[in-house]
Amino acid sequence: MLKLVDIFGYLAVILSAATLVAQSLLLGGLVFTFWIARPNAMAAGDALGRVRTRSLQLFRAAAIGLVIVQLLYLYVNSTALMASAEIGFREVTGANFFIASTIMLVASLVIAALVTQRRHTIWLLSLLVITVFGASVMTDHAASRIEDRALLISLTLLHVTATGFWIGGLP
């Protein structure tokens, strides 16, 4: 049983890292596509159109990737918790990680669906990306602290947001 929990723990760490990468790509893609590579009178229309199309494809791929990662994350963590605590699935659904991961999963699904629509709005996509980041921070160590929780959550959110702008905007 101990080996099984160790394997699940390792997978949880890998999936957490994949979550950080995907959410950074979402934030960086959002900023680049809708604020940096936006159409204006100075930009060449055809070249900019190709850049925006590829950026939206990467943005959608990041959302789909986050959906897959969150499905795996929910499975791994739920299975480990059910096996180690000997509880049923119904009890697992009330756990903070389950609620936060489900929020990220649903927000990512909506992002992936909206990006393919011609009439997607930047504000709705921005709200969904913010939702992903908020839910992600709630699964971080800072959220599980008792002392100075608000400060630690704020600093964690600032840290992952800055990372998302920087690393997520590179591709």
N, C-alpha and C positions, 0 to 999 in steps of 0.2 A: 504494500500500500504506500509506503514511504517513497519508493522509487517512482510510482505513478504520480504522486503529488509533486515530486521534483521535476518530472518531465512536463507536467502541466504548468508549473511555475516558470520553467524555461520558455515554454511556448507563449505564456502570458507576457513575458518581457519582450520577446520578438514581436508579438502582435501590438504591444504598446508602442514600440519604436515605429512600426509600420503605420500606426495611427498618427503619430507625430509627423511623419513624412507626408502622408496623404493630406492631413489638414493644413500643413504648410503649403503644399501645392495648391490647395483650394484658395487660401488667402492670397498667395503670391499671384496665382492665375487671375483672381478677381481684380486685384489692384492693377496688374499689367494690362489685362484685356480691356477693362472698362475705364481706367483712368489714365494710363500711360499711352496705350495704343489706340486711343479713341480717334475717330475721324475729325479732321479739322481742315481748314483751307490750305494749310502748308504741306500736308502729307499727300503723297501720291496715292490715289484711290486704289489701283489694282494691287500694288505691293502691300499696302496696309490691309486690304481685304484678305489677302493670303495669310498675313501674319495673324490677323484676328481669327480667321477660320482655324488655323492650327492651334492657336492659343485656346480657343473654345473646345477643340477636340481634346487637348491635354487637360483642361479644366474638367470636362465630362469624364475623362478616364480616371482622374484623381477621385472624383465623386464615386464612380463605380468601384474603384479600388478600395475606398473607405467602406463602402457597403460590404464588400467581401471580407475585409479585415474585421469589421464589427460583427459579422455573422460568426466568423471563426472565434473571435474574442468571447462572444457570448457563450458559444458552445464550450470552449475550453474552461472558462471560469465557472460556468454553471455546473459542468461535470465535476470539476475539482471540488467545488463547494458541496455538491450533493454527496459525493463519495466520502469526503473528509468529515463532514458534519452529520452525515446520515440523515439528510432532510430531503423532502420532495421538491419537485420543480415549482410548485405553487409558492413555497416559502422563498425560493431563490428569486422569484420575480419582484419581490419587494426590496431586494438588496440595492444599495446605491449604485454599484457598478452596472447592474442589470438595467436600471432605469436610465442612467446616463448613456450607456451603450445603445439602448433602444432609441433614445432621442437622436444620437449621432447617426444611427442607421436610417431612421425615417428622414431626417434632414438631408442626408446624402442622396437618398432615393429621389427626393423632390428636386434637389439640385440637378441630378442627372436627367430627370425628366424635363425640367424647365429649360435647360441649356439648348435642347434640340428645338424648342419652340422659337419661332421668329419674334414673338412678342414678349419674351422674358424681360423682366424689369430688373435693373441693377439693384434697386432697393430691396426687393424680395430675395434676390440671390445674396446680397450683403447680410440681410437678417438671418438667412439660413446658415451662412458661413459663421456668423457670430454665435449662433446657436450651437454649431458643432464645437467651436472653441470653448464656449461656456460649459457644455456637457463634458468635454474632455478634461477641463480643469477640475471638474468635480470628481474625477476618478484619480486625481493626482494625490500625492502624499500630503500636500498642504490642506486639502479638504478633510483629511482624517485627523488632523491635529485638534487638540482641545484648546490650547493656549494660542493666542494671536492668530486665530484662524483667518479672520477677515484680511489682515495684513498679508499673511502668507499666500492666500488665494489671489489677492490683488497683484502681488509680485510675480507669482507664477503666471497669471494671465498676461501681464506685461512682458514677461520673458518669452512665452510661447508666441505671442503676437509679434514681437520684434523678430523672432526667429522665422516666423511665417512670412513676414514681409521680405526679409533678406533671403533666406534659403529658398522659399517658395517662388520668389520672383526670378531666380536664376534660370530655370529651364525656359 
